[in-house]
Amino acid sequence: MPDTARLVTLADIEADEELLAYLAMGDEYLGSLGYTEHGMRHANLVAHIAGNILRRLGYDEREAELASIAGFLHDIGNCVAREDHGVAAALLAKDALYRLGMEPREVALVMNAVGNHEEESGEPGTAVAAAAVMADKSDVHHTRVRNTDPATFDIHDRVNYAAKRSFLRVDSQTRDVTLEIDIDTETSQVMEYFEIFLSRMQMCRKAAETLEARFALVINETKLL
């Protein structure tokens, strides 16, 4: 633990060689298993969406920055293993954040958010965790697909490849958080999205409740949740 705490920023995290190595190894490992992209593109996008969610909903700038940090770090545990990668990520992040000078309360908030982002076991109980969860689960997009042969797509490849646009819209006035997705139904039917992502949408609803907001899902301009 550092003698003097400092306000660690997302820029500090993005420039840290140790954390970037964890992220790169995790993405490489998941690629070898056939998973979609979980590297810099995903980390940066989740980081910025998480911060923007809290800013739009009126949270203070520091909480928004911590949500961005948690969003960037949430998948680094994949360098250890896919199973329980959220808990692994939290423990890897702990030492790095202390090394960078973050104070204990903020380290704890980031660890909690990172450790609770998996839909199988996570419970988003803080604003930082809720924002990181919603940002992560909203990243459904064709650019995440590594497989270049549509004939060999599994359902995850097919659904992500069919998602031509995804956008998380946050209404500051109504506190509605709406995930808008445009799906090419010639590639994948909307029902397939629900087959693999229903648990993620349920987690987004819980996260929205933590933020005293409402979550909605709109696919091809039709509200489904």
C-alpha positions as CSV (number, residue, x, y, z in Angstrom):
1,M,0.0,0.0,0.0
2,P,1.4,3.5,-0.9
3,D,2.3,5.9,1.9
4,T,0.6,8.7,0.0
5,A,-2.7,8.1,-1.9
6,R,-3.4,9.9,-5.2
7,L,-6.3,10.1,-7.6
8,V,-5.6,7.4,-10.1
9,T,-7.2,8.0,-13.4
10,L,-8.3,6.0,-16.4
11,A,-5.3,7.4,-18.3
12,D,-3.0,5.9,-15.6
13,I,-4.6,2.5,-16.1
14,E,-4.5,2.6,-19.9
15,A,-0.7,3.4,-19.7
16,D,0.2,0.7,-17.2
17,E,2.3,-2.1,-18.8
18,E,1.4,-4.7,-16.1
19,L,-2.4,-4.2,-16.6
20,L,-2.1,-4.1,-20.3
21,A,-0.2,-7.4,-20.3
22,Y,-2.9,-9.0,-18.3
23,L,-5.5,-7.7,-20.7
24,A,-3.6,-8.9,-23.8
25,M,-3.0,-12.3,-22.3
26,G,-6.6,-12.8,-21.4
27,D,-7.7,-11.8,-24.9
28,E,-5.2,-14.1,-26.5
29,Y,-6.3,-17.0,-24.3
30,L,-10.0,-16.4,-25.0
31,G,-9.2,-16.2,-28.7
32,S,-7.6,-19.6,-28.5
33,L,-10.9,-21.0,-27.0
34,G,-13.0,-19.4,-29.8
35,Y,-14.4,-16.5,-27.8
36,T,-15.2,-13.1,-29.2
37,E,-12.8,-10.1,-28.7
38,H,-12.1,-9.2,-25.0
39,G,-9.1,-7.0,-25.6
40,M,-8.4,-3.3,-25.9
41,R,-11.4,-2.4,-28.0
42,H,-13.8,-4.0,-25.5
43,A,-12.0,-2.6,-22.5
44,N,-11.8,1.0,-23.8
45,L,-15.5,0.9,-24.9
46,V,-16.7,-0.4,-21.6
47,A,-14.6,2.1,-19.7
48,H,-16.0,5.1,-21.5
49,I,-19.6,3.9,-21.5
50,A,-19.5,3.1,-17.7
51,G,-18.2,6.6,-16.9
52,N,-20.8,8.2,-19.2
53,I,-23.7,6.3,-17.5
54,L,-22.9,7.8,-14.2
55,R,-22.2,11.3,-15.6
56,R,-25.6,11.3,-17.4
57,L,-27.3,10.1,-14.2
58,G,-25.9,12.9,-12.1
59,Y,-23.2,11.1,-10.1
60,D,-20.0,12.9,-9.2
61,E,-17.0,12.9,-11.5
62,R,-14.9,10.7,-9.2
63,E,-17.4,7.9,-9.1
64,A,-17.7,8.1,-12.9
65,E,-13.9,7.8,-13.2
66,L,-13.9,4.8,-10.9
67,A,-16.6,3.2,-13.0
68,S,-14.4,3.8,-16.1
69,I,-11.4,2.2,-14.3
70,A,-13.5,-0.8,-13.3
71,G,-14.9,-1.1,-16.8
72,F,-11.4,-1.1,-18.3
73,L,-10.2,-3.8,-15.8
74,H,-13.1,-6.1,-15.6
75,D,-11.8,-8.8,-17.9
76,I,-8.1,-8.9,-17.0
77,G,-8.8,-12.0,-15.0
78,N,-9.2,-14.0,-18.2
79,C,-5.4,-14.2,-18.2
80,V,-5.7,-16.6,-15.3
81,A,-8.8,-18.6,-16.4
82,R,-12.2,-18.0,-17.9
83,E,-14.1,-19.4,-14.9
84,D,-14.4,-16.9,-12.1
85,H,-12.4,-14.4,-14.1
86,G,-14.2,-11.5,-12.4
87,V,-12.8,-12.6,-9.0
88,A,-9.3,-13.1,-10.5
89,A,-9.5,-9.7,-12.1
90,A,-10.4,-8.0,-8.8
91,L,-7.4,-9.6,-7.1
92,L,-5.0,-8.7,-10.0
93,A,-6.4,-5.1,-10.0
94,K,-5.9,-4.7,-6.2
95,D,-2.1,-4.9,-6.2
96,A,-1.8,-2.8,-9.3
97,L,-4.1,-0.1,-8.0
98,Y,-2.2,0.1,-4.7
99,R,1.0,0.3,-6.6
100,L,-0.4,3.2,-8.6
101,G,-1.3,5.0,-5.4
102,M,-5.1,4.6,-5.2
103,E,-6.5,4.9,-1.7
104,P,-8.1,1.8,0.0
105,R,-11.8,2.8,-0.2
106,E,-11.5,3.4,-4.0
107,V,-9.5,0.2,-4.4
108,A,-12.4,-1.6,-2.6
109,L,-15.0,0.0,-4.9
110,V,-13.2,-1.0,-8.0
111,M,-12.6,-4.6,-6.8
112,N,-16.2,-5.0,-5.9
113,A,-17.3,-3.8,-9.3
114,V,-14.9,-6.0,-11.2
115,G,-15.6,-9.0,-9.0
116,N,-19.4,-8.7,-9.6
117,H,-19.6,-8.2,-13.4
118,E,-20.3,-11.9,-14.3
119,E,-23.9,-12.7,-14.8
120,E,-23.5,-16.2,-13.3
121,S,-22.8,-14.9,-9.8
122,G,-22.4,-11.1,-9.8
123,E,-24.6,-8.7,-7.9
124,P,-24.2,-5.0,-8.8
125,G,-24.7,-3.4,-5.5
126,T,-22.9,0.0,-6.0
127,A,-23.2,2.7,-8.6
128,V,-19.7,1.9,-9.8
129,A,-20.5,-1.8,-10.2
130,A,-23.9,-1.1,-11.8
131,A,-22.4,1.2,-14.4
132,A,-19.6,-1.3,-15.3
133,V,-22.1,-4.1,-15.6
134,M,-24.4,-2.2,-18.0
135,A,-21.5,-1.0,-20.1
136,D,-20.0,-4.5,-20.4
137,K,-23.3,-6.2,-21.3
138,S,-24.2,-3.6,-23.9
139,D,-21.2,-4.4,-26.1
140,V,-22.8,-6.7,-28.6
141,H,-21.3,-5.9,-32.0
142,H,-20.1,-7.5,-35.2
143,T,-16.6,-6.2,-34.8
144,R,-16.0,-8.5,-31.8
145,V,-16.2,-11.6,-33.9
146,R,-12.8,-13.1,-34.7
147,N,-14.0,-16.0,-36.8
148,T,-13.9,-15.1,-40.5
149,D,-16.0,-18.0,-41.8
150,P,-19.7,-17.6,-41.3
151,A,-20.3,-21.2,-42.1
152,T,-18.6,-22.2,-38.9
153,F,-20.2,-19.6,-36.6
154,D,-21.6,-20.8,-33.3
155,I,-24.6,-19.0,-31.8
156,H,-22.4,-16.4,-30.0
157,D,-20.5,-15.6,-33.3
158,R,-23.8,-15.4,-35.2
159,V,-25.6,-13.1,-32.8
160,N,-22.6,-10.7,-32.4
161,Y,-22.0,-10.7,-36.2
162,A,-25.6,-9.9,-36.8
163,A,-25.5,-6.9,-34.5
164,K,-24.7,-4.1,-36.8
165,R,-25.2,-1.3,-34.3
166,S,-25.5,-1.2,-30.5
167,F,-25.9,1.9,-28.4
168,L,-26.7,2.5,-24.7
169,R,-28.9,5.6,-24.5
170,V,-29.1,7.3,-21.1
171,D,-31.9,9.8,-20.6
172,S,-30.8,12.1,-17.8
173,Q,-34.4,13.4,-17.2
174,T,-36.4,10.2,-17.1
175,R,-33.5,8.0,-15.9
176,D,-34.2,5.5,-18.6
177,V,-31.2,3.5,-19.8
178,T,-32.0,1.9,-23.2
179,L,-29.9,-0.6,-25.1
180,E,-30.6,-0.2,-28.8
181,I,-29.5,-2.9,-31.1
182,D,-29.9,-3.3,-34.9
183,I,-29.8,-7.0,-35.8
184,D,-29.5,-8.3,-39.3
185,T,-32.2,-11.0,-39.2
186,E,-30.8,-12.8,-42.2
187,T,-27.7,-13.6,-40.1
188,S,-29.4,-14.3,-36.8
189,Q,-33.0,-14.2,-35.5
190,V,-33.9,-12.0,-32.6
191,M,-34.8,-15.0,-30.5
192,E,-31.2,-16.2,-30.7
193,Y,-30.2,-13.0,-28.9
194,F,-32.5,-13.9,-26.0
195,E,-31.3,-17.5,-25.9
196,I,-27.8,-16.5,-25.0
197,F,-28.2,-13.0,-23.5
198,L,-31.4,-13.1,-21.4
199,S,-29.4,-13.5,-18.1
200,R,-27.3,-10.5,-19.1
201,M,-30.4,-8.4,-19.7
202,Q,-31.8,-9.4,-16.3
203,M,-28.5,-8.3,-14.7
204,C,-28.8,-5.0,-16.5
205,R,-32.2,-4.5,-15.0
206,K,-30.8,-5.1,-11.6
207,A,-28.0,-2.7,-12.3
208,A,-30.4,-0.1,-13.4
209,E,-32.4,-0.5,-10.2
210,T,-29.2,0.1,-8.2
211,L,-28.9,3.4,-10.1
212,E,-32.6,4.2,-9.4
213,A,-33.1,4.0,-13.2
214,R,-35.1,1.8,-15.6
215,F,-33.5,-0.5,-18.2
216,A,-35.1,-1.2,-21.6
217,L,-34.0,-3.2,-24.6
218,V,-35.0,-2.1,-28.1
219,I,-34.1,-4.4,-31.0
220,N,-34.7,-3.2,-34.6
221,E,-36.8,-0.3,-33.2
222,T,-39.1,-2.6,-31.2
223,K,-39.1,-2.4,-27.4
224,L,-38.7,-6.0,-26.0
225,L,-37.9,-5.3,-22.4
